[in-house]
Every structure is written in C-alpha cells, then in structure tokens.
Amino acid sequence: MSKPAAGEGPVVVVTDSTASLPPQAVAEHGLVVVPLQVVIGAQVLDEGSEGATPDRVAQALREYTPVSTSRPSPAVMLEAYEKAHAAGASAVVSVHLSGEMSGTYESAQLAAREAPLPVVCVDTRQVGIGTGYAALAAARVAAAGGSAQEAADAARARAEATASLFYVDTLEYLRRGGRIGAAAALLGGALAVKPLLRIDDGRVDSLERVRTSARALARLEELAVEAAGETQVDVYVAHLANPERAEVLADHLRERLADQLGGRELWCGELGAVLGAHVGPGMIAVCVAPLTP
C-alpha cells in the first residue's frame, strides 16, 4: 500500500503510556498516548488512572497475585494513526520504549504499514521517562515546523544522551518477568544485595552492588550528579510505593543540580503500572536527560 506524501498539516507525536509523562506535559505538547495493558489476576486493564494504577499493581505484587503486562496491538496503534490523520495531521512520529523490553515498537511498525499517512517509528532504547523526554524532543521540533524525520532524529538523539538509573529492593520481580538481561549475573546468592541498575542500549544492565538501601540511594544521587555534568538537563525521580525516599532524593538533586536545571522543574512521581509490575515496590529511579538543540 503506497503512502500519501506528507501534507501541510501538523506532525503529530504518538507515544505509549510507559513514557510516564505528567498529564500537563502531554496536553501542552499535543501528544497522543496509547496505553499498554496490565493483567492482574484475571483482569485485563489499560494502564492509567481509570484502570491499572501503580498502587493497584504494588498491592497485587505484595499479595503474590499474578501480574503481567502486554503491548498495544497493531490495531490499537493503527487507530491512533487514523485519528491523527482524520484530525488533519500530515505525518506521525511514533516514539516508544525499547524494543528489547516490549513488543510495542513492533506493533507500531506493523500499524505504520497500513496507516493512511506517513509514520516514522522510533525505538528509543529507553524506558519510562527516558522515552517520555524523547517524545517531548520530537514534539518541540514538530511544533517549530520540523519534518517528521527531523522530529524522529531529535527523539533518537535525546534518548541516546539520556541516563536512566535505578535501584530496586530485590531483583525478584525483574527475574520473574525475564527483564534482567545482562544483570542476571547478580542473581543467585546476590539476591539479598541492593542492586543499582541502568538502561544500556535498551536492556537492563547491572551497574553496582551495595549492601544497604541507604547506601544505594546515596550512590544513586552521586551517579545522577555525575551524569548531569555541567550540561543543562531535565531530571525525573520516579518510585513505586516509596514516596518519602523519592522526595528526599529529589530535594537533594534540586539543590545540587540547580545550575543545570536552569529553573526547570524537577519532576518527582510514581512509576507507571506497567513498569512497576516488573521492578516491584520500593524501586527508585533517576532519569537525567540533557537538553538537545
């Protein structure tokens, strides 16, 4: 099926719910968010405030209720592209979490083949707000009149420059979901150790091991400051069922990175239900995303 050429309408950015963007950012930049799903016991729920919430997932995990996640189908992605076309879009940039971690990017590619307008798909090789910041970069380029390809290039560049670091209370939830990848070396007798992990080229990778959660969080702070360096950055602190410690870390980073933040808000919030299902209660993450031209 041949694609129509891009017209004069806007370039619309589509992303998925794991991008973890605050609702006000989604609205401000005109993003379209396609939900992933969470299966809790026998219930299939869309990720979001009306369906699968972080609290609901954390409670299910604590109670050993089976929790799994699933990608949006190509049909659901295609519906988002068709709606953008009907609203007058000339092209779509579809920005998603790592294809190593989810089939969402594959669904986007399959849907793009049937879409009634040009669609450029981006595998950010990131998760969470690392994907979200990439989507925002694409939206800013599109709003400034850039082409779909230019917006996609901006998303990839920002995702590649972004550091996603996180601490988990236990690797058990990552092990259950098969998401550990190279960090599998930490398993076995090391399950009691407090691991620091990172996203490296789309996969979860081990970074360091420490003996206590307090040391882990102090080290996470240092690693975030190192990642920021002297550049202008956006920073997001995420957690699952660990708000007090997350806010303490956020406060420390607001103070230490005041110059690099340049007056921009440091976001602190709860991780979405889909990602939360794989990391478990207690997780704290820091995403440091340098501003790109």
N, C-alpha and C positions, 0 to 999 in steps of 0.2 A: 504494500500500500504506500503510495507516494505521499510525502508530507507537503502541506502547503508552505509556501515561503512565509517567513515572519512578516507580519504586517506592521501597522503603525500603532497598535495598542501597546499597553504596558507589558513588561516582562514580569511574570508572577513567580514568586518563590514558594515552593511547596517543601515542607519538611515533615518529620514524624514526631510523635509525642515524646519520644525519648530525648528530644533536643532540650527538654526541661526549661524552656523559656517562660518567664513570667507573662501572664496574660496581657499586661500593658505593653510589653515589648512586641508581642505578636500583633496586637491591634495597631500599634504605632507604625509598624513596618509592613502592614498588609500581608502578613504571612498566612499561608494555608497549612494547617496542621492535621495530618492523618494519624489516627490513633492506632497503636498496637493493641493487642489483647492480652489479658491475663486470665488464666484458668485457675480458679480457686475451688478445690474440691470438684464438684460437678458444674459449677457456674462459670460461664464464659462472659467476661466483662471487658468493655473498652477501657483503656487507660484514661483516667480523668476524674474530675471531681464528682461526676454523676455515676461513675462506675467503679473501676479499680483504683483505690486511693492508697497512698503509702501506708497509712495506719492500718487499713484492712489487710494489706499484704504482710506487714510486720506481725500483726496478731496471728495470722494464719501460719506463718513460719514458726512462731513461738509455740503454737499448738500442734505442730507437726502435721497440719493439713496440707495435702499435696498442692503445690503451686507450680505452674508452668506458664510460659509465655508463647505467643505466636505472632507472626508478622501479619501485616495487612495483605490481603490477597491482591493479585494484579487487577482484579475487577474493581476493588475499592480505590486503588491508585488511579485507575483509568477514570473513575467517576470524578475524582478531584481535578484531573486534567480537563475533562469535558466541561466541568463547571467553570473553570478558568477561561476556557475558550468561549463559552456562552456569555461570559461577563465582559468579553472584549479583549482578552489577553492576546498578545501576538506570539508569545512563547512562554515556556515554563522552564525554570531551573529547579530540579528536584534534588534536595540535599538531605542525605541520610546517614545514619550510624553505620559503623564499619560492617562491610560485607563479611568479614571474618567472624562476626558476632551474631549476625542476624541475616535472614533472607529478605529483609525489607528492600535493600538496594536491588536485589534481583527482581522483586515484584515491580519496582519502579521501571527497570529496564524493559520488562515484558510489557507493561502497560504503555510505555513510551512508543512501542512499535505500532500500537493501534490508536494512538492519540490523534485528535483532529488538528493538532498544531505541533510545531517543533518542541521537543522536550529534551533538555540536556540533563543527564543524571550524574550526580556527584556522590561518590563513596568517600566520605570524609576521613575514613580510617580512624575515627574518633568515636566516643560515646558521650551521652549526657550533654552537658552544656558546651563541650568541645564541638559537638555537632551544631548546637544552637548558635554559637558565636560565628561559625562558618556560614550558617544560613543568614545571619544578620549582615555579614560582609557582602554576601550576594545581593541582599535586598538593598543595601546602600548603593551599590554600583548600578543596580537596575533603576533605582529612583533617580539617579543622576543622569540617566539616559543611556547607560551602557547596554551592550548587547547581551543576549543570553549567554554566549560563550565567555564574554568578559566577566559577567557575574559569576559564572561557574568557576572560572580561573581564580577569582578573588576568594571564593569559598574554599577551594583546594589549598591556596596559599596560606590562608589563615589557619586552617585545620592543621596543616603541616607544621606551622610555627607554634602551635598550642601545646602546653604541657598539662597532662591530666594525671594527677597523683592521688592515691587514696590509701586509706587504712581500713582494714576490716578486723572485727573482733575474732573471727575464725574464717578459715578457708573452706569450711564445710559446705557452705551454700554455693560457692563457685565450683567446688568439686562436683556437687550433685548435678549442677546444670551443664557440666562439661565445658565451662568457660575459662578454665585456668590456663590452658595452653602451656607456654614455657614456664609458668610458675609452678607446674606440677612437681618440680624438684623440691619445693618447700613442704610437700606432704609427708605422710608417714609420721615419724616421731616429732616433726616440727609443727604439728597442728596446734600445739599449745603456744607457739611463738606468735607475737603480734607482727604480722607482715605489713610492709609498705610495698605497694604495687604501683604500676604505671601502665598507661596505654602506649604501646610501642608498635607502630605500623599496623594498627588495627587489632592488636591482640593484647591480652592481659599478660604482663611480664613482671617478674619479681624485681624489686629494687633493693630493699634492705630488710633485715630482720632485727627486731628489737624485743626486749624482754617484758616490757610493761606498756600499757596503753598510754600512760602519761609521757613516757619517752617517745612513743610513736608519734603522738600529736606534736610534741616539741620538734621532732625531726621533720615532720610534715611542714611545719611553719618555716623551718630553715630552707627546705627544698623549694618551697614556693617563692621565698625571697630570692634564692639563687636563680630560679627560672625567670623571674622578672628582670633581674639585672638592672640596667639603667634605662630600659626602654619604657615607653608608655604602654600600659596593659589594661585589660579588663580582668577582673578576678571574681570567681564564684566559689563559695564554700557550700557544699551540699552534705546532707546527712540523711540517715534513716533511723528514726526513733532515738536520736542523740542530740536534741536541740541545744542543751546547755553547753556542751563541749564545743559544738559547732560555732555558737555565737562567741564564745571566748576566743577561739581561733580567728574568727572573722574580725573581732575587735583588734587583736594583735596585728593582723595583716593590714587593717585600715591605717593603723598608726605607722607601721614600718614601711608601708608602700604608698604613703600619702603623695609623694612626689610623682611616682609612676602612675598613680591613679588619676592625677590631674583634675581632681574634683568630681570624677565619675563615681557613681555609686558602686560599692562592693556588694554584690548580691549574696544573700545567705538564705538557703531554703531547703526544704525536704526533697530528697531524690524521688523521682517518679516511681510508680508502682512496678513497671516492667524491669527497670534496672535494679530496683530494690529487691525484687524476687531473687536476683542472682548474687547479691552481696550480703543480704541479711541485716538484721537490726544491729545498730552500733556503728555502722560504716560512716566514715567522714572522708570527703574528697575535696580537693582544691584544684580548680582549673585556672590556669594562667594563660591568657590569650593576648599576645602582642597586637597592638593596632597595626593594620596594614594600610598602605596608601590607597 
